[in-house]
Amino acid sequence: MTNEFRRGLEQRHVMMLSFGGVIGTGLFLSTGYTLQQAGPVGTVVSYLVGALLVYMVMKCLGALAVKHPDVGGFHTYANIYISPSVGHVVAWSYWLCWTIAIGSEITAGGILFQKWFPDFPVWLFSLIFIAVIIAINLTSSRIYGEAEFWLSLVKVLAIVAFILIGLLILFKVLPSSLEPVTAGEQLFDVPNGLFGIFITMLAVNYAFSGTELIAIAAGETKNPEKVIPKTIRATVWRLALLFIGTIVIMVLLLPTDKASLLESPFVSILDSVGVPYAGDIMNFIILTALLSAANSGLYAASRMLWSLSEQDNILPVAKKLSSKGMPVNATLISLVGALLSLLSSVIAPTTVYLVLVSVAGFAVVVVWMSICLSRINQLKAEGVRKRSTYILPVTAFTLCLVSCIGVLFDPNQRLATLIGLPFCLIVWLIHYTLTQKKGDGIHETAR
């Protein structure tokens, strides 16, 4: 497939774009759910397994992205190596995932701004928030990359500072009102045993979601065959260190029963060493995280919608690119989708919005499983017979499948599978039926 996107992104842009999608407000505000279910050691184990899974999925992604450096990313891979109907499911699920996230981030950004300026309405700040992310997303790929680089850098530096301050407290270098948790019975308490770790896997997978943005960015990256493999290696181990380092500091400094209830463990750590304006500092960091995540989300959603338009002929108007190679209409339509999802959260929070959120939660695993299956089929298509080559993608696919099964045992998460799976089957069936009637085979544009 050919396109007119400009290759203006460099390695540092792509890596920070991925960071922007992964490091959201959840890490800054709370990891309470995982701590409650799995306990301190169980939480660390969950994130270690999550990091290993991300590494395996990203290895599969790297091989696919180098051969097909296309803006459609895993939509294109699924079209080629699985079937166009599965590719259709992957693309719509992923688009929906990010549009819902953008809507939530716009609202949260407005609420946080209002903490500083209580006399102004939330909608005004949300409007400013929207104007900023549209401006960034409609300029050029290079300007977008630069903006996301600096926004993500703020989040990364905040996490590094948190880990360093935590280490200084643990080694008694910094005086703190917190007492490190050293009792073995507290650290090694696993409230629900291995089952607790098992059922938190989808939540941990969702925490790492966003790394796959690298595949979408490959279509706008300079020298993707060299840059993408390097970026994947650099991104995965850095993210693993940041996430696991944060979790370790959290479980060592904050008792599980308290950490799970805190509005922000980060604020608690900063307050304990007497950092002035800790709440305002955290407010600024979370605002930056929201802006960065919304920025990455709109980028991902617009490219996925453009790919659907290009490969599946859905909404042909979304194919339009600006003179600087930016998908203007796909960006605006995606933003409208985000605002509609936001509206549904107000009008129908227990029906329409609940279904949308459940599908979004399930979408991450659908995308990762499609990447692994695409890699397996790519190896077969290339005539690779060495069995050991298949171990990594098969293991990654199996772990994703296990996490889907695991959440069925958790009433707080099972809706993601119970609603997400039927949604995917319905989208697949509709596309398959329509293409069979038209006599379409695999999409030639994808090849």
N, C-alpha and C positions, 0 to 999 in steps of 0.2 A: 504493500500500500504506500502510495506517495502522499506527501502533504507539504504545506508551505510554512510550517512552523520554523522559527529561527532557532538555531543552535547557539543560544547565548549563555547557557548555564555552565559553570565550572564545577570542579569537584567539591569545593567548599560550599557552594550554593546548594548542590544536591544533598550533601550530608546534612546541612542545617534545615533544608526543606523537610527531610525525613524526621529530624529532631522536632521540628515544629509540629508535625502531625502526631508524634508519639507523646511528647512531654506536654500534657494538658494540665488542667486544674486538679484532677484527681490525685496526682502525686503530691501536690502542694497542700491540698485541703485535708485529705484523709485516705488512709489505706485500711480503715477500720473494719470493713467487711472481711477482708482476707485475714486480718489479725484475729478477729472473733472466731472465725471458722477453723483456722489452721494453727493458731498460736504463734509465738515468736519464731521458733525453729522451723515450724511447718510453713510459715510465710516465706522465710528465706529459701527453703527447699522449693516452694512453689515458683518463686521468681527465678531460681537457678534452672529449673526444668523449663520454665517459660523462655529464658534466655537461650537455652540449648535448642528449643524448638524454633525460635526466631532465626538462629544461626543456620539451621538446616533448611528452613523455608527460603531464607535469603540466598543460600548457595544455589538452590534450584532456580530462584529468580534471576540470579546473576547469569547463569548459563543461557537462560531464555532471552534476557534483555540484551545480551551481547549479540545474539544471532538476529533478534528482532527489536532493534532500538526504536520502538514505535510509541507514539503518544497514547495509543489504546492500551498499552501495557498488557496486563493479564487478560483483558477482554480479547485482545488479539491472539494471545497464546491459546486460550480456551477455544476460540474459533478454529484455529489451525489444528491443534492436537487433541481436542476432545470432540466438540461439535458446535455448530453455530448457536444452537438452542441453549446449550450450557453457557456459552459465551454471553448470550443475551441475559441469562439469569445473573451471571457474575457482574456484568456491567450495571444493570438496574439496581441490584442489591447494594453495590458499592456507592452508586450515585445517591441512593436513598440514605445510606449510612451517613454520608458527609453533609447532605442538605439538612438532615435533622440536627446534626451536631452544630452546624452553623447557626441555625435558629436559636438553639439553647445558648450558644456563646454570645450572640447579639444581646439577648435579654440580660444575661449575667453581667456583661460589660456595662450596660446601662445602669444596673442596680449598684455596681461597685463605684461607678462615677458619682452616683448620687450620694454616696457616703461622704464625699468631699464637698459636694455642692447640693445640700439637701433642699434648697429652694427651687431647684429646677426639676422638671418631670423626667422620669426614666426614658420615655419615648424619644425625648430630644437627644439624650446621650446615645441611645441605640441608633438613632438616625446618623449621628456623627460617626459612630462605629462603622455603620454600613458604608458611608461615603468614603471612609479611609480604605476599607478593604477593596471596594470597587476601583478606586483610584490606583491602588497598587496592582490589581489584577488586570487592568486595561492599558497599562503603559507598554512595557516590553518585557520579554523573558529575563533579560539581564537586570533591569531595574527591580523586577519582582524578586529575583534571586538575591540581590543586595539587601532589599528590605527585609526579606525573611531571614537572611543570614544574621542581621543585627538583632532582630526580634528574638530569634531562637537563642542567640548568644547570651542575652539577659537571663533566660531561664537556666541555661547550662551553668553560667557563673553563679547563680543563686543556689543551685544544687551543690556545686563544688564548695561554696562558702559554708553551706549547711553541714556537709560532711567534715570539713576542716574544723569548724567550731565544735562539732560533736566529738571529734577525736581529741581536741584540746581539753574538753571537759572530762572525757574518759581518762586521760592521762594526768588529770589534776593540774594542768597548766593554767586553765581558766577557771576562776571561782564560779560556781553555779549553785542555784538553789535546788537543782535536780540531783538526786542520788542515783548513780548508775545501778541498773538491775544486774546483780551478779549471782543471785540465788539460783542454783541449778533447777529447783522445782518450778521456778517461774519461767526461766529461759526454755526449758525442755518440755513445758506443758503443751500438749497437743490436745485441745479440748475434744475434738471429734475423731482423733486417731488419723490413720491414713485416709479414711473416708473424707475427713475434713479437707485434706490437701487435694484429694481427687476432685471434689466438687467445686473447688475454687479455681480450677485450671482455666475455665472459660473467662472468668473475671481477669485473671493474670494475662491471658492471651489478648484480651481487649486492651489491657494496659499497654501492651507492646504494639498494638495496631498503629499503623502509620509508617512503619518501616518500608512497607510495600510501595509507598509513594515514589521510591527510587525508580521503579519500573516505568511509571508514567512520565517522570522527568527525563528518562533516557531519550525520548523523542525530541528533546530540546537541549540536549547536552553536547558539548564539544567533545569529539573523539570518544564516543560512548564505549567503544570496544576496549579502551584502556581505562577510562575514568570509572565506569560502573563497577567492575570487579573490585577496584581499589576502594571505592566509596562504600560498598557493601561491607568489606572487611573492617574498615575504619569505623563505620556506623555501629555495627553489631557489638563489637567489644567495648566501645565507649558507652553505649546505652546500657549494656549489662553492668558495667562498673558504676554508672550513675544511679541506676535503679537499685541494684543490690546494696551498694554503699549506703544509700539513703535508708533502705529498709533495716539494715544492720544497725545503723546509728539510732534509728527510731526505737527498735526493740530493746536496745541496751540502755537507753536513757529514759524511756517512757514505759511504765507498767502497762501491760496489754489492756487491762480494764479501763485505764484512763485514756490511753492513746486512741482507743476506738471511739471515744466520745468527744474528743477535742475537735474544735472547729478547724484548727490548723496546727499540726505538730511542729511545723516550722516556726510559728509565732511563739509557741511554748519554749522552744530551745533558745530563740533570740531573747525572749523575756527573761529567761533564767540567768543569763549572763549580763543583764542590764543594758541591752542594746536599746537606745532611745528610739521612740516612734516605730517600734517593731511592727505594730499593726498597720501603719501607713506604708512601711517598706513592703510588707507582704501584700498589701492591697495593690501597690504598683506592679509587683512581680506577677501577681495573678492576672491583672489587667493585660500585661504584656503577653502572658501565656494565652489568654483568651483571644487577643488580637492575632497572635501568631498561629494558633490552632484554626481560627476562622479563616485566616489568610491561606493556610495550607489546604484547608477543607474546600474552599471555593476553587482553588487551583485544581484539586483532584476531581471535584464534581464537574467542573466545566470541561476538562479534558475527557472525562468518561462520557459525558453527554455528546461531545463532539465526535468521539469514536463511535457511539451508537448511531449518530446521524450519518457518519461516513460509511460505516460497514453494514449497518442494518437498515439504512434509509429511514430512520426514525427522526421526526422533526427536521426535515431537510434545511430549514432556516437556520438550524444550529451549526451548520457547516461553515458559515461565513467567518472569515478571518480578517482582521484589520490589516492596514498597510504594514504594521510592525509584527504581523504574524501572531496576533492574539485572538482567541475565539470569543469575540464580543457577545454575540447572541447566546452562545452556550453559557457564558458567565452570567448574563442577565437572567436567563431562564432558570439557572440553578439557584440564583439568589431569590427569585420569585418562589421557587419550590421550598426554600428554607423558610421564607416568610409564611407560606401556607402551612407548613408543619408547625410553625410557631402559633399560628392562628388556631390550628386544631387542638393545641395543648390548652387553649383557653376555652374553646367552644365544646370540644368533646374529649376531655382528658382521659376518661375511662374507656373509651371505645376506639375512635380513629387514631388518636395519638398513642395509645397503648400498643396498638398493632404496629404502628410505624417504628416506635422505639424497639419493640421486640425484633422486628425484621432487621433493624440497624445493628443490634447486638449480635445477631446470627450471621450478618454479612461478612464480618471479619474472618470467621472460620471458613465460610464458603469460598472466599477469595484465596485464603491460604491453601485449602484443599485443592482448589483448581490449579494453583501454581505447582503443587507437588505432582498432581496427576498429569499435568501438561509436560512436566519434566520427564516423568516415566515414559510417556508416549513419544516424547522427542527422542529419548535414548533408543526406543524400539525402532522409530522411523529411521534413525541413523545407523541401524544395524549393530548396536552395541550388545554384545552377548555376555560380557563379563558380569557375573552375578553381583560381585561386591559393589559395582557402580550403582546398583539399584537400591542398596541398603539405605542410603541417606534419604532419598525421596519417599520410599515406602514407609520408613520409620516416622518421618515427619507427617505423612498423610494419616498414619495410624494414630499418632498422638492427637492430631486435630479431631479425628473421629471419636476418640475416647473422651475428649473434653466435651463434645456435644452430648454424648451419652451420659456423662457425669452430671451435667446440670439438670437432667431429668429427675434426679434425686433431691434437688434443692428447690423448695417452693419459691424462693426469691429469684431464681434465675430460669426456671423451667419454661416460662413463657417464650423465652428467646427461641428455643427449639420447637415448642408446640405451635407457635405462630410462624416462625421463620421458615421452617421446613415446608409446610403447606404452601406458603407464599411462593417459595422457589419452584415447587412442583407445578403450581398453577401457571406461573410465568413461562416455565419450560414448555408446558403442554400447549399453551396458546401460540407460542412462537413456532413450535414443531408442527402444529396443525396448519398454521398459516403458510409456512414454507413448503410443506408437503403439497398443499393445494396449488401453490404457484409452481411446483416442480423444481424448487431451488435445492441445490446441493450445498456443499460447503461454500462459504462466501469467497468468491475469487478475490475480492478486495483484500481479504485477510491474508491471502497467500502472497 
